[in-house]
Amino acid sequence: MARIIRKKILIKGVVQGVGFRPHVYKLALENQLSGWVRNDASGVTIEAQGRGSDLVLFINDLATRKPPASRIDSIKTSVLPILGGSDFAIVKSGGKAKAEARIPADLALCADCRRELMDPSDRRYLYPFINCTNCGPRFTIVKNIPYDRPLTTMKRFKMCPDCLAEYLDPLDRRFHAQPNACPVCGPRVSAVLNGRRFDGNNALELAAQYLSEGKIVALQSLGGFHLACDATNIAAVRRLRNLKDRPAKPFAIMFSALAEIAKFCLLSSPESSALESSAAPAVMLKKKYPAALGMVAPGLDTMAVMLAYTPLHCALFRLLRSEGFKSPLVMTSGNRRDEPISKDRAEAEVNLGPLVDLIVFHDREIHNRVDDSVGFFAADAFRLVRRARGWAPDSIRLLIPGGGSALGCGADLKSAFCLTRGKEAFLSQYIGDQTEYKNQVFYAETLAKTRALLKVSPALIAHDLHPDYYCSNYARSLKGVKVAVQHHVAHVLSVAAEHAVDVPFIGVALDGTGYGTDGHIWGSELFVIKGNTWRRSARLKYFALPGGDAAAREIWRPALSLLKAGLGEGWRREAGALFSGVEAGTLDTVEKLADKGLNAPLTSSMGRLFDAISFIAGLGTEATYEGQGPMELESLCVNPAARGYVFDMEKKDGVFIIDPAKAVIGALRERGPGRARAISEEFHGGLIVALVKAVSAISLETGITTVALSGGVFQNRTLLTLGMERLARAGFKVFANEKVPSNDGGIALGQVYYALKKFRHII
């Protein structure tokens, strides 16, 4: 007779809110086991009893046949005394386990729910809140863990008998789907026009009518409001730009199907998979032709595209298509410039009311506001530019001893914080520019909520070295041991943390600006990271940044500084004509300030070098959004030169100095009608050669052959892809950010890693 065994099985990871318990139930029935499964604060706990061979198969199935949206980090088993009973049950959540459960991320509409949504015979036909255990809201509605309906914003909606029957049936895909609802018992969409209220499909039909007429609609979605209009209607898009004070910054576009995207964009198989994934990010795709949806992303060869990912969006597109409207929609964040996304009707009426013709809202409370995630494919991986819906608040597993909690406060631009719990690092959703008061409130509110969900009180507070950052000042106001972390060291350590790099490596940070240990503004840095030490081994040659922060907007300023450094005092004879668009008195004043070092900090910023080259190439004198010049310059780069413009390099005081003077002069002398593309290709090609040269020089001295690339400039796909390829060809093992942004949205992870591993600066 086969031996009967009972085991306790503890599973940690993303195992709540993803249909894990009914999956366990079905596996237990398949293997003829008795016992139970439940959610608790630690994850999922199972007690299973049966023949030893069946238990082995069961545990193997748990690891290999998991639900698609789940993630298992660990499975631990222990033997228990045998008990009576022959049934297997799903029992009520509870237990006294340590709080270690994961907060589930929001999931895009699944194929099963999409079919029901579009089926006129289904009771949820065009119902904007259809969901099951494989899709729907999670993080945006959760207030506490474990993830159960009473601890979400769905608590106020009492399920009707039909929904309750689904919810209680372990074999139904809506078993314990916490947001389960239908038109009878669930949330509903509404709109108010001229004092008249429209509910349900009537509200969506009104929105569809307005969009087809070229009007602007504020639409409450999963994590907040979108502003929507017809992406092909030039007048509508121009009006939205004027209202949002966003003259050129690209808008995200939503399509109803991949086939529609393929009409406007080049689409690879990995990009299609990302668009159709449960995270459903906006993906940066190459335009099929330069003028594709021209007002949406002017001056760029890419645009941010996403598929309709909620039932509300899908129902809206169905109504639009039924009226013969086949255009994609601009679907941009529902906020005023640089402010948080609005998340409820009251906020939308105040913040968005003056911008739109109609507000469509719903009564399912958004507890955690979250924007759309954005990313791109480069070097065989999908890489996030903005980490938000679909990823937040998923964690990164750290290669550190377990222990207390740490907080990384991030930076002021593209702000996000990071909290650790044991070996897990939880990076917050994108929060935004901390110079805006409303974003400061959003930051503090989100940090408080995340601490409560994770049940942690960080004793170690890591922050940026910059003395005037809001995030740094906020960090200093908190209780705990403070650790100041140099901005670009945090960038490269975010790569090490994400990829569990545990060997010495050369960290390359190409970025806009960050406060350096010498008081200058860094931005093109190569570090040697060894053990828990770091030292700066190479950098771009310093140049003056006249006007400080103003130089990021008025990109002629760094160009003036670099041209004068390269050409000398007589620089105007050869380069003066470039500045014809700058008022003569202003140009003279700025030059004098740079000469005297007044409000002209020294910098090694790669972002400002890109700005200067884009100005020299004729792409404008001012940036209306961050990175505009460099993004437009990259869009011109079709075939980077094999060698490109020359960057000289010399060693001084133990540090390799990369001099861009010849590259700047080369761009100047290349300039002429129709030569912008050539400038871009020569500059990109030369920079890649210089990058490999600098890394190779450091490697020759140190023997290190592992490289980590980070910083906002590595959002440049040409630079990242060719840089990684050339370094790999030269014998290096190369890592770059994927799950966390290479821009400032990812440095909080590097900050906590620095603090927990007790890094120190050596010279």
Legacy VTK file of the C-alpha trace (Angstrom):
# vtk DataFile Version 3.0
C-alpha trace
ASCII
DATASET POLYDATA
POINTS 763 float
0.000 0.000 0.000
1.327 3.448 -0.967
2.542 5.567 1.921
0.323 8.576 2.811
2.139 11.858 3.525
0.953 15.340 4.537
3.029 18.391 3.709
2.850 22.085 4.411
3.828 24.121 1.348
4.610 27.835 1.575
4.798 29.701 -1.748
6.105 33.253 -2.028
5.998 35.537 -5.041
3.226 37.066 -7.127
0.602 34.534 -6.074
-2.359 36.633 -4.957
-4.922 38.140 -7.302
-3.722 35.989 -10.221
-5.967 32.903 -9.888
-3.396 30.923 -7.933
-5.695 29.278 -5.350
-8.182 27.850 -7.883
-5.171 26.654 -9.870
-3.867 24.859 -6.758
-7.364 23.436 -6.186
-7.483 21.942 -9.698
-3.971 20.488 -9.379
-4.909 18.920 -6.035
-7.982 17.270 -7.589
-5.864 15.985 -10.499
-3.442 14.375 -8.035
-6.174 13.064 -5.714
-4.965 15.046 -2.718
-6.849 16.250 0.341
-6.129 19.350 2.388
-6.524 23.085 1.811
-5.037 26.262 0.336
-5.319 29.865 1.527
-3.865 33.334 1.044
-2.075 34.887 3.982
0.183 37.849 4.613
3.196 35.818 3.490
1.889 34.473 0.188
-0.010 31.220 -0.329
-0.020 28.396 2.227
-1.046 24.844 1.319
-1.518 21.699 3.356
-1.740 18.708 1.038
-2.115 15.030 1.896
-1.935 11.950 -0.299
0.388 9.337 -1.736
4.029 10.386 -1.744
4.369 10.044 -5.510
1.263 12.196 -6.050
2.618 14.875 -3.722
5.878 14.967 -5.687
3.932 15.482 -8.929
1.755 18.123 -7.266
4.732 20.160 -6.008
6.414 19.882 -9.404
3.203 21.077 -11.096
3.036 24.060 -8.740
6.432 25.198 -10.010
5.956 24.453 -13.709
2.236 24.915 -14.467
1.590 28.245 -12.799
-1.011 30.834 -13.933
0.394 33.215 -16.575
0.313 36.353 -14.408
1.911 34.672 -11.390
5.557 34.543 -10.382
7.031 32.089 -7.891
10.098 33.173 -5.944
10.265 30.268 -3.511
8.527 27.031 -2.542
9.277 25.619 0.898
7.895 22.338 2.205
7.776 20.603 5.559
6.248 17.309 6.729
3.131 17.375 8.959
1.223 14.720 10.885
-1.452 12.952 8.827
-5.039 14.147 9.374
-8.436 12.788 8.450
-10.600 13.961 5.556
-10.694 13.323 1.819
-11.643 16.739 0.360
-9.470 19.605 -0.797
-10.744 23.111 0.037
-9.975 26.749 -0.541
-10.203 28.323 2.895
-10.599 31.885 4.071
-7.519 34.115 3.992
-5.749 34.603 7.265
-3.016 33.143 9.407
-0.271 34.741 11.456
2.499 34.552 8.890
4.976 37.377 8.601
3.807 40.043 6.127
5.647 39.069 2.937
2.861 38.810 0.352
3.295 40.616 -2.949
0.979 43.363 -4.084
-0.311 42.311 -7.513
0.073 44.612 -10.512
-2.867 45.561 -12.732
-3.531 43.208 -15.646
-4.778 44.035 -19.129
-8.041 42.566 -20.371
-7.610 38.843 -21.114
-8.766 37.089 -24.285
-11.657 35.287 -22.546
-13.098 38.479 -21.094
-12.557 40.286 -24.391
-14.663 37.638 -26.194
-17.457 38.004 -23.655
-17.252 41.800 -23.830
-17.865 41.688 -27.588
-20.592 39.031 -27.482
-24.092 40.618 -27.705
-25.581 37.507 -26.086
-23.323 37.720 -23.003
-24.655 39.358 -19.838
-21.502 41.501 -19.710
-21.712 42.722 -23.312
-19.797 46.024 -23.529
-19.626 46.176 -19.728
-16.607 48.440 -19.016
-15.590 46.596 -15.823
-15.566 42.959 -16.932
-12.678 40.979 -15.381
-11.618 37.599 -14.034
-8.690 36.116 -12.115
-6.532 36.548 -15.228
-7.151 40.266 -15.761
-8.419 43.508 -14.309
-7.493 45.988 -11.594
-5.178 44.968 -8.773
-2.733 47.570 -7.445
-4.989 50.482 -8.359
-7.791 49.237 -6.075
-5.932 47.460 -3.257
-5.842 49.095 0.174
-4.254 46.304 2.198
-3.028 42.732 1.975
-3.918 39.939 1.626
-5.593 40.888 -1.626
-9.249 40.202 -0.749
-12.342 42.119 -1.826
-13.045 43.715 1.600
-9.539 45.242 1.445
-10.099 46.823 -1.972
-12.210 49.664 -3.305
-14.691 47.023 -4.560
-15.890 46.523 -0.989
-18.897 48.812 -1.514
-20.246 46.784 -4.438
-22.299 43.794 -3.231
-22.277 40.995 -5.766
-25.545 39.882 -7.320
-26.475 36.150 -7.103
-24.979 35.387 -10.529
-21.661 37.090 -9.767
-21.528 35.540 -6.309
-22.047 32.065 -7.760
-19.044 32.602 -10.061
-17.001 33.997 -7.207
-17.648 30.940 -5.011
-17.102 28.252 -7.670
-13.501 26.948 -7.534
-13.773 25.727 -11.124
-14.937 29.070 -12.481
-12.284 31.479 -13.804
-13.902 34.203 -11.676
-13.426 32.257 -8.457
-12.331 34.844 -5.920
-11.773 37.445 -8.650
-11.949 40.326 -6.202
-13.219 42.982 -8.690
-15.875 40.584 -10.085
-18.993 42.518 -11.140
-21.605 42.925 -13.838
-24.003 45.672 -15.010
-26.493 44.615 -12.306
-24.225 44.953 -9.271
-20.961 46.618 -10.260
-19.433 49.995 -11.015
-20.773 52.111 -13.833
-19.601 54.800 -16.202
-21.249 58.217 -16.238
-21.011 61.593 -17.931
-22.746 64.904 -17.330
-23.540 67.286 -20.181
-25.485 70.522 -19.753
-26.870 69.298 -16.442
-28.048 65.983 -17.885
-26.504 62.748 -16.618
-25.699 59.846 -18.940
-24.986 56.409 -17.438
-23.522 53.149 -18.714
-23.362 52.675 -22.464
-25.173 55.991 -22.966
-22.121 57.756 -21.493
-19.742 55.788 -23.720
-21.898 56.435 -26.785
-21.738 60.157 -26.019
-17.953 59.944 -25.686
-17.729 58.091 -29.000
-19.844 60.771 -30.668
-17.651 63.569 -29.290
-14.413 61.856 -30.329
-15.708 61.234 -33.865
-16.571 64.947 -34.083
-12.987 65.985 -33.302
-13.619 66.927 -29.680
-11.478 66.214 -26.598
-12.698 63.792 -23.930
-11.327 63.138 -20.440
-11.773 59.430 -19.796
-11.363 57.838 -16.366
-9.402 54.648 -16.879
-7.656 52.093 -14.677
-5.162 54.246 -12.764
-6.426 57.711 -13.565
-7.732 59.853 -16.397
-6.668 59.940 -20.026
-7.145 62.840 -22.393
-8.376 61.450 -25.695
-8.941 62.780 -29.203
-8.815 61.589 -32.804
-5.103 61.051 -33.571
-5.665 61.757 -37.272
-7.507 65.030 -36.685
-4.823 67.713 -36.949
-7.045 70.444 -35.505
-7.992 68.298 -32.493
-4.399 67.311 -31.742
-3.193 70.896 -32.172
-5.917 72.120 -29.804
-4.941 69.503 -27.222
-1.310 70.610 -27.511
-2.277 74.221 -26.924
-4.487 73.368 -23.959
-1.817 71.186 -22.314
1.005 73.648 -23.151
2.774 70.799 -24.904
3.870 72.198 -28.280
5.981 69.255 -29.476
6.333 66.533 -26.835
5.030 63.242 -28.289
1.624 61.886 -27.307
0.840 58.216 -26.687
-1.549 56.627 -29.194
-4.060 53.855 -28.543
-5.185 51.371 -31.177
-7.877 48.702 -31.074
-5.821 45.949 -32.770
-2.307 45.066 -33.940
-3.430 45.185 -37.559
-4.305 48.864 -37.110
-0.891 49.603 -35.603
0.834 47.943 -38.557
-0.647 50.566 -40.890
1.414 53.287 -39.232
4.372 51.544 -37.560
6.975 48.868 -38.149
6.127 46.025 -35.787
8.386 43.132 -34.764
7.251 39.932 -33.090
8.749 40.884 -29.673
7.093 44.296 -29.871
3.755 42.662 -30.694
4.169 40.354 -27.693
4.849 43.303 -25.398
1.791 45.175 -26.645
-0.420 42.113 -26.093
1.090 41.183 -22.718
-0.794 41.441 -19.429
1.281 44.553 -18.599
0.218 46.184 -21.913
2.736 49.059 -21.915
3.043 51.829 -24.456
5.815 50.670 -26.784
8.064 53.014 -28.749
7.724 51.871 -32.363
9.438 53.064 -35.527
7.124 54.962 -37.844
6.395 53.282 -41.162
6.842 56.606 -42.902
8.065 59.994 -41.553
4.704 61.774 -41.743
2.739 59.012 -39.951
0.302 60.755 -37.594
2.541 63.795 -37.978
1.105 65.946 -35.177
1.463 63.134 -32.642
5.281 62.893 -32.482
6.704 65.717 -34.622
10.378 65.502 -35.516
10.748 61.908 -34.329
10.974 58.596 -36.159
9.129 56.770 -33.378
5.860 57.052 -31.496
4.520 55.516 -28.280
1.770 53.039 -29.122
-0.479 50.891 -26.949
-3.399 48.562 -27.447
-6.741 49.130 -25.739
-6.043 47.368 -22.447
-9.183 47.878 -20.342
-12.737 46.805 -21.157
-13.719 50.475 -21.051
-11.276 51.301 -23.866
-12.323 48.227 -25.848
-16.031 49.030 -25.502
-15.367 52.616 -26.602
-13.519 51.456 -29.721
-16.359 49.015 -30.503
-18.867 51.867 -30.372
-16.608 54.054 -32.521
-16.173 51.292 -35.111
-19.916 50.694 -35.249
-20.269 54.322 -36.389
-17.597 53.900 -39.074
-14.839 55.731 -37.131
-11.586 53.801 -37.670
-8.890 56.186 -36.437
-6.541 55.570 -33.491
-6.926 57.820 -30.474
-4.470 60.059 -28.714
-4.544 58.638 -25.188
-2.295 60.845 -23.089
-2.072 61.309 -19.328
-4.985 63.228 -17.848
-3.078 66.037 -16.195
-1.842 69.554 -16.663
1.801 69.892 -17.598
4.096 68.071 -15.118
1.300 67.469 -12.564
0.042 64.072 -11.300
-2.552 62.216 -13.324
-6.079 63.048 -12.064
-7.747 60.027 -10.483
-11.325 60.965 -9.572
-14.200 63.070 -10.812
-13.563 65.977 -8.434
-9.904 66.288 -9.495
-10.816 65.954 -13.159
-13.438 68.696 -13.005
-10.921 71.114 -11.475
-7.781 70.106 -13.405
-9.156 68.885 -16.718
-12.533 70.565 -17.033
-11.127 73.671 -18.771
-9.215 71.459 -21.248
-11.949 69.144 -22.504
-15.417 69.026 -24.033
-16.613 66.047 -21.958
-15.578 64.165 -18.815
-16.439 60.457 -18.589
-16.005 59.071 -15.087
-16.858 55.965 -13.080
-17.599 55.067 -9.470
-14.908 52.421 -8.835
-12.500 54.333 -6.624
-8.859 54.454 -7.717
-6.887 54.065 -4.510
-3.414 54.117 -6.085
-3.053 56.409 -9.069
-0.717 55.061 -11.718
0.214 56.194 -15.204
0.873 54.053 -18.287
4.223 52.298 -18.538
6.412 53.095 -21.538
9.288 51.099 -23.007
11.187 50.067 -26.122
13.067 47.113 -27.568
16.822 47.391 -27.960
19.666 44.882 -27.817
17.267 41.928 -27.619
15.379 43.109 -24.548
12.366 45.200 -23.640
13.499 48.202 -21.605
11.300 50.466 -19.533
11.417 54.229 -19.894
8.575 54.763 -17.425
7.794 52.063 -14.870
4.166 52.288 -13.812
0.973 50.333 -14.647
1.612 46.622 -15.138
4.964 46.690 -13.301
4.307 48.668 -10.129
4.563 47.481 -7.470
6.410 44.317 -8.561
9.758 43.805 -6.867
13.392 43.195 -7.789
15.151 40.368 -5.964
18.401 41.693 -4.443
21.665 39.823 -4.060
22.126 40.939 -0.450
21.727 39.409 2.999
18.170 39.716 4.273
17.554 42.244 6.988
15.902 45.522 7.785
14.181 47.868 5.404
15.820 50.685 3.452
14.345 53.590 1.508
15.854 55.093 -1.623
14.314 58.519 -2.185
15.228 58.850 -5.874
15.755 62.109 -7.728
13.628 65.142 -8.482
12.974 64.441 -12.176
11.028 61.307 -13.178
10.777 60.723 -9.468
10.210 57.289 -7.956
11.242 55.848 -4.598
12.330 52.343 -3.623
11.503 50.436 -0.430
13.130 47.159 0.529
11.688 44.301 2.558
14.217 41.569 3.231
15.841 40.776 -0.120
13.082 42.403 -2.159
13.206 45.932 -3.551
9.879 47.553 -4.421
10.189 50.459 -6.827
7.211 52.820 -6.775
5.251 53.830 -9.825
6.436 56.897 -11.765
5.571 59.995 -9.719
6.998 62.943 -11.647
8.877 66.202 -11.288
9.332 67.088 -7.618
9.568 70.802 -8.314
5.749 70.632 -8.635
3.975 70.839 -5.278
1.215 68.408 -6.309
3.853 65.803 -7.158
5.420 66.304 -3.748
2.050 65.511 -2.190
1.683 62.501 -4.507
5.158 61.296 -3.461
4.455 61.508 0.270
1.003 59.956 -0.131
2.348 57.029 -2.178
5.251 56.426 0.191
2.873 56.264 3.163
0.585 53.819 1.334
3.467 51.614 0.208
4.998 51.469 3.681
1.624 50.423 5.054
1.125 47.740 2.393
4.610 46.312 2.900
4.419 46.812 6.662
7.959 48.231 6.838
9.626 51.119 8.663
12.907 51.832 6.893
15.801 52.582 9.232
18.234 53.326 6.396
17.452 56.354 4.193
19.437 56.765 0.959
19.221 59.974 -1.050
20.918 61.878 -3.854
24.083 63.816 -3.142
22.538 67.014 -4.571
22.037 69.381 -1.606
19.010 71.164 -3.088
16.931 68.265 -4.414
13.481 68.158 -2.867
13.850 64.378 -2.493
17.138 64.852 -0.627
15.603 67.408 1.729
12.615 65.111 2.232
14.992 62.260 3.090
16.753 64.385 5.677
13.395 65.070 7.347
12.809 61.350 7.989
13.986 59.312 10.945
16.807 56.905 10.230
20.443 56.678 9.201
21.047 58.883 6.151
23.288 57.831 3.269
24.107 60.290 0.462
24.682 58.590 -2.903
26.290 60.161 -5.957
23.703 60.334 -8.734
25.566 58.409 -11.436
26.915 55.765 -9.089
23.269 55.080 -8.230
22.522 54.767 -11.946
25.094 52.036 -12.587
24.310 50.257 -9.314
20.669 50.021 -10.409
21.942 47.757 -13.200
23.975 45.680 -10.755
20.977 45.338 -8.439
18.607 44.395 -11.253
20.893 41.809 -12.860
22.531 40.509 -9.651
26.014 41.476 -10.867
28.326 40.250 -8.112
31.721 40.705 -9.788
33.811 43.859 -10.262
32.490 45.903 -13.163
32.995 49.101 -15.114
29.932 51.287 -14.718
29.180 53.696 -17.545
26.692 56.489 -16.797
25.778 58.750 -19.711
23.210 61.199 -18.449
21.950 64.750 -18.230
23.156 66.123 -14.921
23.982 64.950 -11.417
25.841 66.551 -8.537
29.442 65.333 -8.328
31.722 64.793 -5.347
33.943 67.635 -6.585
31.037 70.102 -6.682
30.800 70.049 -10.494
27.869 68.775 -12.555
28.636 65.251 -13.745
27.011 63.454 -16.647
29.500 61.285 -18.604
31.128 59.040 -16.025
32.953 55.723 -16.045
33.431 54.055 -12.673
35.322 51.059 -11.377
32.998 49.215 -8.994
34.825 46.600 -6.961
33.560 44.944 -3.778
31.796 47.732 -1.939
33.995 50.520 -3.340
33.718 52.865 -6.286
36.034 55.295 -7.979
35.714 57.532 -11.004
38.025 56.340 -13.768
36.982 58.379 -16.826
34.810 61.348 -17.724
34.009 63.844 -20.442
36.188 66.952 -20.328
34.492 69.678 -18.301
32.875 72.586 -20.115
30.969 75.584 -18.777
27.185 75.445 -18.579
26.199 79.121 -18.814
22.909 79.746 -17.076
22.941 76.411 -15.231
19.511 74.788 -15.567
18.571 77.252 -18.312
21.097 75.491 -20.573
18.847 72.409 -20.695
16.078 74.523 -22.264
18.110 76.990 -24.341
20.376 74.482 -26.031
22.444 77.139 -27.776
24.093 77.843 -24.409
26.119 74.609 -24.120
26.875 74.898 -27.858
28.384 78.349 -27.286
30.544 77.003 -24.472
31.761 73.959 -26.421
32.414 75.870 -29.634
34.414 78.509 -27.800
36.407 75.802 -25.992
37.182 74.132 -29.321
37.811 77.174 -31.509
39.258 79.632 -29.012
38.632 83.371 -28.674
38.025 83.830 -32.381
35.153 81.353 -32.339
32.676 83.862 -33.796
34.504 84.055 -37.114
33.615 80.456 -37.873
30.609 79.770 -35.672
28.968 83.129 -34.984
26.386 82.734 -37.769
24.868 79.732 -35.954
23.562 82.081 -33.252
21.614 84.409 -35.515
18.412 83.318 -33.798
19.704 84.485 -30.408
19.377 88.156 -29.436
22.850 89.724 -29.728
22.815 91.287 -26.268
21.804 88.005 -24.660
24.563 86.158 -26.526
27.190 88.674 -25.359
25.991 88.525 -21.757
25.977 84.724 -21.658
29.468 84.573 -23.150
30.781 86.960 -20.484
29.127 84.954 -17.705
30.752 81.792 -19.045
34.162 83.492 -19.252
33.916 84.717 -15.661
32.411 81.512 -14.325
29.341 83.327 -13.051
26.280 81.065 -12.976
28.219 78.826 -15.334
28.994 75.581 -13.480
31.439 73.149 -15.019
29.881 69.979 -16.359
30.703 66.662 -17.998
27.092 66.174 -19.105
26.521 63.935 -22.111
22.944 65.210 -22.322
24.166 68.784 -22.770
26.717 67.638 -25.357
23.862 66.025 -27.311
21.904 69.280 -26.951
24.820 71.249 -28.380
25.249 68.919 -31.360
21.523 69.048 -32.110
21.693 72.859 -32.085
24.715 72.828 -34.390
22.849 70.412 -36.698
20.095 73.014 -37.032
17.395 71.376 -34.893
16.426 74.543 -33.035
17.638 76.840 -30.281
15.279 75.754 -27.495
13.843 72.512 -26.129
10.124 72.568 -25.377
10.436 69.254 -23.532
13.272 67.358 -21.866
15.575 65.684 -24.374
13.878 67.116 -27.462
17.091 67.939 -29.341
18.806 64.602 -28.620
15.651 62.654 -29.522
15.325 64.469 -32.832
19.046 63.995 -33.468
18.730 60.242 -32.877
15.759 60.099 -35.251
18.041 61.334 -38.038
20.597 58.578 -37.432
19.911 55.831 -39.974
23.420 54.382 -40.487
25.915 55.489 -37.812
29.399 56.059 -39.177
31.870 53.232 -38.583
34.390 55.658 -37.037
32.669 59.041 -36.924
33.866 62.257 -35.363
37.011 62.004 -33.259
36.979 62.170 -29.454
40.486 62.576 -28.060
41.388 60.887 -24.771
44.230 61.479 -22.324
44.953 60.415 -18.783
45.230 63.118 -16.157
45.551 62.640 -12.382
44.586 58.970 -12.739
41.397 59.660 -14.720
40.875 59.292 -18.471
39.558 62.575 -19.924
37.450 62.317 -23.089
37.643 65.545 -25.093
34.696 66.272 -27.442
36.313 69.332 -29.087
37.098 67.664 -32.425
33.619 66.154 -32.599
32.004 69.559 -31.952
34.180 71.229 -34.608
33.497 68.348 -36.989
29.755 68.906 -36.608
30.203 72.637 -37.175
32.139 72.095 -40.406
29.651 69.450 -41.571
26.753 71.849 -41.145
24.837 72.914 -44.218
21.556 72.373 -46.057
20.523 68.723 -45.772
23.544 67.815 -43.602
21.766 67.233 -40.280
21.534 63.486 -40.906
25.262 63.279 -41.671
26.065 65.167 -38.464
23.907 62.779 -36.456
25.457 59.671 -38.002
29.030 60.930 -37.607
28.414 62.014 -34.007
26.724 58.748 -32.962
29.431 56.692 -34.677
32.249 58.646 -33.055
30.682 58.503 -29.615
30.314 54.721 -29.775
33.983 54.392 -30.750
34.961 56.667 -27.837
32.825 54.621 -25.416
34.516 51.346 -26.381
37.940 53.010 -26.290
37.427 54.363 -22.758
36.038 51.100 -21.388
38.888 49.141 -22.999
41.489 51.477 -21.468
40.054 50.969 -17.983
39.820 47.225 -18.538
43.462 47.093 -19.591
44.460 48.685 -16.286
42.113 46.716 -14.029
41.455 43.409 -15.770
37.707 43.955 -15.402
35.630 42.619 -18.299
32.063 43.225 -17.057
30.274 46.468 -17.966
27.023 48.081 -16.762
25.410 50.853 -18.842
22.895 53.301 -17.382
21.750 56.930 -17.418
19.099 58.718 -19.415
21.224 58.988 -22.576
21.060 55.194 -22.916
17.400 55.583 -23.833
18.958 56.348 -27.213
18.415 53.000 -28.943
21.163 53.515 -31.486
23.740 54.275 -28.819
22.597 51.448 -26.525
22.309 48.763 -29.208
25.576 49.500 -30.996
27.378 50.246 -27.742
26.421 46.846 -26.318
27.251 45.087 -29.590
30.680 46.699 -29.957
31.566 46.109 -26.301
30.491 42.470 -26.551
32.583 42.100 -29.719
35.545 43.507 -27.773
35.159 40.731 -25.200
33.039 42.403 -22.515
29.993 41.012 -20.742
27.514 43.880 -20.876
24.412 44.639 -18.814
21.901 47.481 -19.068
18.626 48.386 -17.375
15.492 46.490 -18.383
12.878 46.284 -15.614
13.826 49.661 -14.171
14.391 52.782 -16.284
17.913 53.875 -17.146
16.736 57.450 -16.518
16.193 58.976 -13.084
13.124 56.783 -12.589
15.482 53.918 -11.715
18.140 55.438 -9.471
16.231 54.802 -6.215
17.031 51.104 -6.688
20.725 51.945 -6.992
20.500 54.128 -3.891
19.142 51.368 -1.632
21.647 48.906 -3.075
24.454 51.348 -2.255
23.215 51.821 1.310
22.544 48.137 2.048
25.925 47.014 0.703
27.679 49.906 2.479
29.503 51.255 -0.545
32.242 53.830 -0.112
34.123 56.172 -2.409
37.846 55.645 -2.898
40.191 57.891 -4.868
LINES 1 764
763 0 1 2 3 4 5 6 7 8 9 10 11 12 13 14 15 16 17 18 19 20 21 22 23 24 25 26 27 28 29 30 31 32 33 34 35 36 37 38 39 40 41 42 43 44 45 46 47 48 49 50 51 52 53 54 55 56 57 58 59 60 61 62 63 64 65 66 67 68 69 70 71 72 73 74 75 76 77 78 79 80 81 82 83 84 85 86 87 88 89 90 91 92 93 94 95 96 97 98 99 100 101 102 103 104 105 106 107 108 109 110 111 112 113 114 115 116 117 118 119 120 121 122 123 124 125 126 127 128 129 130 131 132 133 134 135 136 137 138 139 140 141 142 143 144 145 146 147 148 149 150 151 152 153 154 155 156 157 158 159 160 161 162 163 164 165 166 167 168 169 170 171 172 173 174 175 176 177 178 179 180 181 182 183 184 185 186 187 188 189 190 191 192 193 194 195 196 197 198 199 200 201 202 203 204 205 206 207 208 209 210 211 212 213 214 215 216 217 218 219 220 221 222 223 224 225 226 227 228 229 230 231 232 233 234 235 236 237 238 239 240 241 242 243 244 245 246 247 248 249 250 251 252 253 254 255 256 257 258 259 260 261 262 263 264 265 266 267 268 269 270 271 272 273 274 275 276 277 278 279 280 281 282 283 284 285 286 287 288 289 290 291 292 293 294 295 296 297 298 299 300 301 302 303 304 305 306 307 308 309 310 311 312 313 314 315 316 317 318 319 320 321 322 323 324 325 326 327 328 329 330 331 332 333 334 335 336 337 338 339 340 341 342 343 344 345 346 347 348 349 350 351 352 353 354 355 356 357 358 359 360 361 362 363 364 365 366 367 368 369 370 371 372 373 374 375 376 377 378 379 380 381 382 383 384 385 386 387 388 389 390 391 392 393 394 395 396 397 398 399 400 401 402 403 404 405 406 407 408 409 410 411 412 413 414 415 416 417 418 419 420 421 422 423 424 425 426 427 428 429 430 431 432 433 434 435 436 437 438 439 440 441 442 443 444 445 446 447 448 449 450 451 452 453 454 455 456 457 458 459 460 461 462 463 464 465 466 467 468 469 470 471 472 473 474 475 476 477 478 479 480 481 482 483 484 485 486 487 488 489 490 491 492 493 494 495 496 497 498 499 500 501 502 503 504 505 506 507 508 509 510 511 512 513 514 515 516 517 518 519 520 521 522 523 524 525 526 527 528 529 530 531 532 533 534 535 536 537 538 539 540 541 542 543 544 545 546 547 548 549 550 551 552 553 554 555 556 557 558 559 560 561 562 563 564 565 566 567 568 569 570 571 572 573 574 575 576 577 578 579 580 581 582 583 584 585 586 587 588 589 590 591 592 593 594 595 596 597 598 599 600 601 602 603 604 605 606 607 608 609 610 611 612 613 614 615 616 617 618 619 620 621 622 623 624 625 626 627 628 629 630 631 632 633 634 635 636 637 638 639 640 641 642 643 644 645 646 647 648 649 650 651 652 653 654 655 656 657 658 659 660 661 662 663 664 665 666 667 668 669 670 671 672 673 674 675 676 677 678 679 680 681 682 683 684 685 686 687 688 689 690 691 692 693 694 695 696 697 698 699 700 701 702 703 704 705 706 707 708 709 710 711 712 713 714 715 716 717 718 719 720 721 722 723 724 725 726 727 728 729 730 731 732 733 734 735 736 737 738 739 740 741 742 743 744 745 746 747 748 749 750 751 752 753 754 755 756 757 758 759 760 761 762
